[in-house]
Amino acid sequence: MFISTGSKASLLLGPDLVGYSAVAGAALNISADSNVTDDVGALAAIGIGARTDTANIYSATGAVGTGDGGNAENIYAGAAVSIAANANVKNIYALAAVTLGASGSAENIYAGAAITLGGLSSSLDVYAAAAITGGGATSQTAYTNTSIAIDLYKETFDIDAALEQLTSAQESLFSLEEDFNMDVGYTSHIFEPGVWKGTAVTIAANSTIQFDGMGEENPIWVFNLDAALVIGAATQFEIIRAGEDASVIWNLGGSLSLGAGTSFMGTAFISGAVAGATSEVSCGNLFTSTAIGIGSMISTNCLATDTWTGSINGFAYGIDITGGIISNKSLSEKSEAVLVSEPPTGLIIYSVALIFFAGNLKRQS
């Protein structure tokens, strides 16, 4: 048995998933006019739409591009970085070239190749392994060694470890004893707490999916699907009659397809791609071994609703797995949470202190 600790140090979240709204084993794209509250990481390229706000952005091997008028925290790219006009970021670490658009702004920039600074752009120190062209920088150092700073920031996120944690999470969730069997198709429906088991599931457009906590303070829903989950347009998800410690977990052996205008809820571990460029995650996270296309993602400080007073990020204050049974811990039990023993499924569980350290490390300036 194990008990994980902390509101973010919850079930199956190792340090390389903690603090991330989304992690993708391929490319990741966020639509225009979106908001992403936590970090995003991907193995391949990351594209951020115009007027979209994000936290830290990390692409292990690909390029990163942000749209016009967007805002981001630190950016790391295993290839080039392109910041569009009127966009604002903090520090940039790129193994290849960096372009800062007209009237854009950045703090320090470290590039493994050339840097282009657009007209009326602003920045602090700029370091490039090749030429720096354009205006707007108060300090420039061309033809310098930038590898030390870039390599140091690269170590703040391990995409391979994150994907291993995703695999372990899925295996452990699939090992849970089921409480209910799912149908292959739904319109509006109410789900009671427990472990639900199914194959491929489709939810019709304009449906309302309710998670009914039945008056429990810390109910939990786990949806184990062997294949894909397809959700029709304008479908809404909400929690009712539940305490603030409610948790919703999706574990998919296939892809996740979100129709236009859908507002998804819960933390999802996914084997296939996520397609939902015109939809949003109203409260939760997306972790997949392939690609993600999504709109807004609210992963922390989720807004409560008229039917539910809580504020989740997909998990509560800790979750127990004992003998194939999963259960939530309430706020009152939070102070009692301890690391017990190595779980039989091979999960790696870390203490609050380690997770706190990891979270701050990847947000270094």
C-alpha positions in Angstrom: 0.0 0.0 0.0 1.1 3.6 -0.5 -0.3 6.9 0.4 0.7 9.9 -1.7 0.8 13.3 -0.2 -0.1 16.9 -1.0 -2.8 18.4 -3.3 -0.5 17.9 -6.3 1.5 14.9 -4.9 -1.4 12.6 -5.7 -1.9 9.3 -7.3 0.6 8.3 -9.9 2.0 11.8 -10.3 5.8 11.6 -10.2 7.9 14.8 -10.3 7.9 14.9 -14.1 4.1 15.2 -14.2 3.5 17.4 -11.2 2.7 20.9 -12.2 2.0 20.2 -15.8 -1.3 20.8 -17.5 -0.3 18.6 -20.4 2.5 16.2 -21.4 2.7 14.8 -24.9 4.9 12.1 -26.3 4.7 13.7 -29.7 3.6 17.3 -30.7 1.5 19.6 -28.6 -0.7 22.4 -30.0 -2.7 25.0 -28.0 -5.4 26.9 -29.9 -5.6 30.7 -30.2 -7.4 32.7 -27.4 -6.7 30.0 -24.8 -5.4 29.9 -21.3 -3.3 27.2 -19.8 -2.7 27.5 -16.1 0.2 25.1 -15.6 3.3 24.0 -17.6 3.2 22.1 -20.8 5.8 19.6 -22.1 6.2 17.5 -25.2 8.7 15.3 -26.9 8.3 17.1 -30.3 7.2 20.6 -31.4 4.9 22.9 -29.5 2.7 25.5 -31.1 0.9 28.1 -29.0 -1.9 30.1 -30.7 -2.3 33.8 -30.8 -3.4 35.7 -27.7 -2.9 32.5 -25.6 -1.4 32.6 -22.1 0.7 29.7 -20.8 3.1 28.9 -18.0 6.5 27.3 -18.8 6.9 25.6 -22.2 9.2 22.6 -22.7 9.9 20.8 -26.0 12.5 18.1 -25.6 13.5 17.8 -29.3 11.3 20.1 -31.3 10.7 23.8 -32.1 8.5 26.1 -30.1 6.4 28.8 -31.6 4.1 31.3 -29.9 1.3 33.3 -31.6 0.8 37.1 -31.8 0.0 38.8 -28.5 0.5 35.7 -26.3 2.3 35.4 -22.9 4.4 32.6 -21.6 6.9 31.9 -18.8 10.2 30.2 -19.5 10.7 28.4 -22.8 13.0 25.5 -23.6 13.3 24.0 -27.1 15.4 21.2 -28.5 15.2 23.1 -31.8 14.3 26.7 -32.8 12.1 29.2 -30.9 9.9 31.8 -32.7 8.1 34.4 -30.6 5.5 36.3 -32.7 4.9 40.0 -32.7 3.6 41.6 -29.5 4.2 38.4 -27.5 5.9 38.3 -24.1 8.0 35.6 -22.6 10.5 35.3 -19.8 13.8 33.4 -20.4 14.4 31.5 -23.7 16.7 28.5 -24.0 17.0 27.1 -27.5 19.4 24.6 -29.1 18.8 26.3 -32.4 17.9 29.8 -33.7 15.6 32.3 -31.9 13.4 34.9 -33.4 11.8 37.6 -31.3 9.0 39.3 -33.2 8.3 43.0 -33.6 7.3 44.7 -30.4 7.8 41.4 -28.6 9.6 41.1 -25.3 11.8 38.6 -23.5 14.2 38.6 -20.6 17.4 36.6 -21.1 17.8 34.7 -24.4 20.2 31.8 -24.9 20.5 30.4 -28.4 22.5 27.6 -29.9 22.5 29.4 -33.2 21.6 32.9 -34.5 19.2 35.3 -32.9 16.9 37.8 -34.7 15.4 40.7 -32.8 12.4 42.3 -34.4 11.8 46.0 -34.6 10.8 47.6 -31.3 11.4 44.4 -29.5 12.9 44.5 -26.0 15.1 42.1 -24.0 17.8 42.0 -21.4 20.9 39.9 -21.9 21.1 38.1 -25.3 23.6 35.3 -25.9 24.0 33.5 -29.2 26.3 30.9 -30.6 26.1 32.7 -34.0 25.2 36.2 -35.2 22.7 38.5 -33.5 20.7 40.8 -35.9 18.0 43.4 -35.4 17.5 45.9 -32.7 15.9 46.1 -29.3 18.4 44.4 -27.0 20.1 46.3 -24.2 22.9 43.7 -24.1 24.2 41.4 -26.8 26.9 38.7 -26.9 27.3 37.0 -30.2 29.5 34.0 -31.0 29.6 32.8 -27.4 29.2 29.5 -25.7 25.6 29.1 -24.6 25.6 25.4 -24.0 26.1 25.7 -20.2 22.9 27.7 -19.6 20.9 25.7 -22.1 22.0 22.4 -20.8 21.2 23.5 -17.2 17.7 24.4 -18.0 17.2 21.2 -20.1 17.7 19.2 -16.9 14.6 20.8 -15.3 12.3 18.3 -17.2 12.8 14.7 -18.2 10.3 13.8 -20.9 11.4 10.1 -20.9 10.8 9.9 -17.1 7.4 11.6 -17.6 6.3 9.1 -20.2 7.5 6.2 -18.0 5.3 7.6 -15.2 2.4 7.7 -17.6 2.9 4.1 -18.5 3.1 3.1 -14.8 0.0 5.1 -14.0 -2.0 3.4 -16.7 -0.9 -0.1 -15.7 -1.8 0.6 -12.1 -5.2 2.0 -12.9 -6.1 -0.9 -15.2 -5.3 -3.3 -12.4 -8.0 -1.8 -10.2 -11.1 -3.9 -9.4 -14.1 -2.7 -11.3 -17.4 -1.6 -9.7 -19.4 -0.9 -12.8 -19.4 -1.7 -16.5 -19.8 1.1 -19.0 -22.1 1.1 -22.0 -20.7 1.8 -25.5 -22.8 4.9 -25.9 -24.3 7.7 -23.7 -26.4 10.8 -24.0 -26.8 12.8 -20.8 -25.9 10.6 -17.9 -25.2 10.5 -14.1 -22.2 8.5 -12.9 -21.9 7.5 -9.2 -18.4 7.2 -7.6 -16.4 4.0 -8.2 -14.3 2.3 -10.8 -16.0 2.1 -14.2 -14.8 -0.4 -16.9 -15.4 -0.3 -20.6 -14.0 -0.6 -24.1 -14.7 2.2 -26.6 -17.2 4.7 -25.4 -19.0 7.5 -27.3 -20.9 10.4 -25.7 -23.4 12.1 -27.9 -23.3 15.8 -28.7 -25.1 18.3 -26.4 -25.0 15.9 -23.5 -24.5 16.7 -19.8 -22.3 14.3 -17.9 -22.7 14.6 -14.1 -20.5 13.0 -11.5 -22.8 12.5 -8.5 -20.9 12.3 -5.2 -24.0 11.2 -3.4 -23.1 13.5 -0.5 -19.6 12.1 0.0 -16.8 14.5 1.0 -14.1 12.9 -1.1 -15.6 10.7 -3.8 -13.5 9.3 -6.6 -14.4 8.3 -10.2 -12.0 6.2 -12.3 -12.9 5.4 -15.9 -10.8 2.5 -17.3 -11.4 2.2 -21.1 -9.5 -0.3 -23.2 -10.0 1.9 -26.3 -11.0 5.4 -27.3 -13.3 7.9 -25.7 -15.3 10.1 -28.2 -17.2 13.0 -26.9 -19.7 15.0 -29.1 -19.8 18.7 -29.5 -21.0 21.0 -26.7 -20.9 18.3 -24.1 -20.5 19.5 -20.5 -19.2 17.8 -17.4 -20.0 18.7 -13.8 -19.7 17.4 -10.3 -22.8 17.4 -8.1 -23.5 16.6 -4.4 -19.8 16.2 -3.6 -17.3 17.6 -1.1 -14.4 19.7 -2.3 -12.0 16.7 -2.3 -13.7 15.0 -5.3 -11.4 13.4 -7.9 -12.1 12.4 -11.5 -9.6 10.1 -13.4 -9.7 8.9 -17.0 -7.5 6.0 -18.1 -7.7 5.4 -21.8 -6.2 2.6 -23.9 -7.0 4.6 -27.0 -7.5 8.2 -28.1 -9.5 11.1 -26.7 -11.7 13.1 -29.1 -13.4 16.2 -27.8 -16.1 17.8 -30.0 -16.3 21.6 -30.6 -17.4 23.5 -27.5 -17.0 20.6 -25.1 -15.8 21.4 -21.6 -14.0 18.3 -20.3 -13.3 17.5 -16.7 -10.7 15.3 -14.9 -7.1 14.2 -15.2 -6.6 11.8 -18.2 -3.9 9.3 -18.8 -4.2 8.4 -22.5 -2.4 6.0 -24.9 -3.6 7.7 -28.1 -3.8 11.2 -29.4 -6.0 14.0 -28.0 -8.0 15.9 -30.6 -9.9 18.9 -29.2 -8.6 22.1 -30.7 -12.0 23.8 -30.3 -12.7 22.4 -26.9 -11.3 22.9 -23.4 -10.4 21.2 -20.2 -12.4 23.1 -17.6 -10.6 21.3 -14.7 -7.9 18.7 -15.1 -4.8 17.6 -17.0 -3.9 15.6 -20.1 -1.0 13.1 -20.2 -0.5 11.1 -23.4 2.2 9.1 -25.1 1.3 10.7 -28.5 0.0 14.1 -29.7 -2.3 16.7 -28.1 -4.4 19.5 -29.7 -6.5 21.4 -27.2 -7.8 24.8 -26.3 -7.8 26.2 -22.8 -6.7 24.1 -19.8 -7.5 25.0 -16.2 -5.5 22.7 -14.1 -5.2 24.6 -10.8 -7.6 26.8 -8.9 -10.5 25.4 -10.8 -13.6 27.4 -10.4 -16.4 25.8 -8.4 -20.0 25.6 -9.7 -23.4 26.1 -8.4 -23.7 22.4 -7.6 -20.2 21.8 -6.2 -18.0 23.9 -3.9 -14.7 22.2 -4.6 -11.7 23.1 -6.6 -9.8 20.2 -8.0 -6.9 19.6 -10.4 -8.1 16.0 -11.1 -7.0 14.7 -7.7 -7.7 15.4 -4.0 -5.3 15.3 -1.1 -4.0 11.8 -1.6 -5.2 8.5 -2.9 -4.8 5.0 -1.5 -4.5 1.8 -3.5 -4.8 -1.3 -1.3 -5.6 -4.8 -2.7 -6.8 -3.4 -6.0 -9.1 -0.9 -4.3 -8.7 2.8 -4.8 -9.9 5.5 -2.4 -9.6 9.2 -1.8 -8.2 10.9 1.3 -10.1 13.9 2.7 -8.6 17.2 3.8 -8.8 16.1 7.4 -6.5 13.1 6.6 -4.0 15.2 4.7 -1.7 15.7 7.7 -1.7 12.0 8.3 -0.4 11.1 4.8 2.9 9.3 4.8 5.1 7.4 2.4 4.7 3.7 3.4 6.4 1.2 1.1 7.3 0.5 -2.5 4.0 -0.2 -4.3 3.8 -3.6 -5.9 3.0 -2.0 -9.3 6.4 -0.4 -9.4 5.2 3.2 -9.0 7.7 5.8 -7.9 6.1 8.0 -5.2 8.0 11.0 -3.8 7.7 13.1 -0.7 6.2 16.5 -0.6 9.6 18.0 -0.1 11.0 16.4 -3.2 7.9 17.4 -5.3 8.1 21.0 -4.0 11.8 21.1 -4.9 11.1 19.7 -8.4 8.3 22.2 -9.0 10.5 25.1 -8.1 13.5 23.8 -10.1 11.6 23.7 -13.3 10.4 27.2 -12.7 13.8 28.7 -12.3 14.4 32.1 -13.8 
